[in-house]
Amino acid sequence: MESGRMRESGEMPEGWDVAKLSDIGEVSTGKTPSTSNYVYWNGEVPFITPIDIQDSIYVYKIERHVSLEGAKQAGGILPKGAVLVVCIGSTIGKAAMTTMDSVTNQQINSIICNKEVASPNYALYAILFKGELLKSYSGIATVPIIKKSLFEQFKIPLPPLPEQCRIAEVLGTVDSAIQKVGGAIESTERLKKGLMQRLLTRGIGHERFKESEVGRVPEEWEVARLGDVADDFVGGGTPSTTNPDYWNGKIAWMTSSHINGRIVNSGQRLITEKGLKESSTHLIPKDNLLVATRVGIGKAAINSIDVAISQDLTGVIIKKNKANADYIYWFLLTNLHKLKSLAQGSTIKGILKDDLANLKIPLPPLSEQRRIAEILSAVDRKLELERRRKEKLERVKMGLMNELLTGRKRVKVENDGNI
């Protein structure tokens, strides 16, 4: 281990060292047992591959298992608390910790930390923090790989052990909060999916149903063409990007790539009145439906502002006395496969306006459409709030890692003062 300054990360506090991964524990690489030998598989030992390493810092769910014989072929069983790092392929640098005795395949290098030298949790965070630098160790290759011998030489900052444990504890508290919010997001997504399936096929409070062109629906519902509930289907275009008179005005303009959720409340760029008048773009009045009919086919959103659109989008001007735009949005979202099936063309596929207009939709009474849309939109807003909360916590975590793992901010260690 080296003291003083750390070459890759700048200055370190007094008392900190730099350690190679081989200095902090035993490094090993897994192996896949022969898939043709059934004796090696379907046992009780978890077999971890990169797809099992998700967003959590721990590996909880494992798709495959091996037998004790298979575990020997894989290089031996790793104890709970081993640090796993993906070192082959597109996800190099992903890392997590085992929560049970397990084995890994050859894409993963593991570290069994010497707990008198390094806290496993601290080592995990230090590796994650330096993930981009670790990726650079793979060089340029069709299939990126960090060989075990090079992986062992990778260096991390190493504070005194009590400080390592305290840093890991602080970061772990934030991670626990992130995982809790992540669990709430998963639960809300399941709720949303279930409600969409039920409300858009069974409605609210119905007891009698009928078979229709779009499947089984309540007796009171109709089946209509999208064109029956729309005043117009408006195409778009892009003002010439070489004409400065067309851009940087006050009119919001967007492409399909700007759709990222139910509501569009801003433009991707701004165009001028001249750009609007002298190009094939059109302004879609607010509270209508935007549907991607070329690039990003099937994406849809409600525009809460007047917005001009590119040729990748079609504006569906909803007849407000017949349909609720949000209800139509939720139907399209649930039936993405139907929209995509309308696409034609070879080089660039697109949906023709007539085909979009002929799309069949179940149509409840307008009051019920609004109620269905309100319920689904309320769940969607809750989901968006939870996602924002998770993003905020992740930013907090990154900020803390940047401060604590460089020593710029020190933690208080019990019985040792503020070090």
JOTA-V56501 format. One line per field, one symbol per residue. ss: DSSP state (H for helix, E for strand, - for the rest). psi: psi as a letter, one per 40 degrees, with the letter a starting at -180 (. if undefined). burial: 1 if it has 16 or more other C-alpha atoms within 10 Angstrom, else 0. A space follows every 10 residues. Layout:
ss: ???
psi: ???
burial: ???
//
This chain:
ss: -EE--E---E ------EEEE HHHHEEEEE- -------HHH EEEEEEEE-H HH-----EE- ---EEE-HHH HHH----E-- --EEEE-E-- ----EEEE-- -EEE---EEE EEE------H HHHHHHHHH- HHHHHH---- ----E--HHH H---EEEE-- HHHHHHHHHH HHHHHHHHHH HHHHHHHHHH HHHHHHHHHH HH------EE EE--EEEE-- -EEEEHHHHE EEEEE----- ---HHHEEEE EEEE-HHH-- --EE----EE E-HHHHH--- --EE---EEE EE-------E EEE---EEE- --EEEEEE-- ----HHHHHH HHHH-HHHHH H--E-----E --HHHHH--E EEE--HHHHH HHHHHHHHHH HHHHHHHHHH HHHHHHHHHH HHHH------ -E-----E-
psi: iiibihddea iiiieiihhi dedeahhiha ihiheehede ifaehhhhid eehadieihd hhdiiiiddd dddeeihhih eihhhhehae fhehiiiiei hiiiaeehhi hhiheedhhd dddddddddf dddddeeeah idhihhiddd ddehiiigii dddddddddd dddddddddd dddddddddd ddddddddde deaheidhii iadeahiide iihiidddeh dihhiaihih eeheeeifbe hhiiideehg adhheiidih iidddddfie iihhiifahh hhechfhdii ihheihhiii eeihhhhhhe edihdddddd ddddfddddd eehiicdhii hidddddehh ihgiiddddd dddddddddd dddddddddd dddddddddd ddddeeedhi ihhieeah.
burial: 0000110000 0110011111 1111101111 1110000001 1010111111 0110001110 0000111101 1011111100 1111111110 1111111101 0111111111 1110001111 1111111111 1001101100 0001110000 1101111110 1111111100 1101100110 1100100110 0100110011 1110000000 0000001100 1011011111 0111111110 0000011000 1111110010 0111011111 1100110001 1111101111 1111111111 1111111111 1111111110 0111111111 1110000011 0110000011 1010011011 1111000111 1110011011 0010011011 0011001001 1001111001 100000000
//
